Amino acid sequence: NTDLQPEQGTDYEAGIKTGFFNRRLYAEVIGFYFQLQHAIVVRQDASGSSYYINAGATRQKGIESQLTYPLLSAPTAAFTSARIWLSYTLDRFTYDDFQKNAINYSGNHLPGIPDNIVSGGLDLFSTTGLFFHLTYYYSDKIPLNDANSAYAGSYQLLGGKIGYAANKIKKISLSVFAGIDNAFNSRYSLGNDINAAANRYYNAAPGVNYFAGLSIS
């Protein structure tokens, strides 16, 4: 697209990082406001090929935050470390000035961006080499086109991984592990095609699935 213009924008950010309970609980919150001109958005033609156009001005504002808390103040006889963590993102991305032919999309949400995302997890490491990770992810519904007439539904994912990491033997590290993804067997679309021709937005993601592996380094 030889008519494509570069994006131009101004970003304002402010944040705070702090600790509570003798700095064991780490907290971080960042707010941002991004004004963008000549925003570049993706289109897909009937063959499925992607191309890009300028879509006027956008307003992108939101909050990013995270909490991390170690469950142990010091290693114990059973565990070397244990922590829980949580992050939350709030996005309000909208077209400020965008009209295509006779259709005005000003005020609509930018496609491909959910309003709310939450993730969290638990990490455990034992003195014997056993480790365990538990992760949770939530995504709000996602607009799939400029008209906001189609949405991918919200979904939740739960995953876990357990394994054993052996101490180095002659400079060789060994780890074995097994786990589960999408333990809720959620039905969702992964890698949506934004503004796809003929409403071909969705790419089905796998349901509940399991994995195992061996790592040698």
Secondary structure, DSSP 8 states (H G I E B T S, - for coil): -TT----EEEEEEEEEEEEETTTTEEEEEEEEEEEEES-EEEEE-TTS-EEEEE--EEEEEEEEEEEEEES-SS--SSEEEEEEEEEEEEEEEEEEE-EETTEE-TT-B-TT--SEEEEEEEEEEETTSEEEEEEEEEE--EE-STT---EE--EEEEEEEEEEEEEEETTEEEEEEEEEE-TT----BSS--TT-GGG----B---SEEEEEEEE-
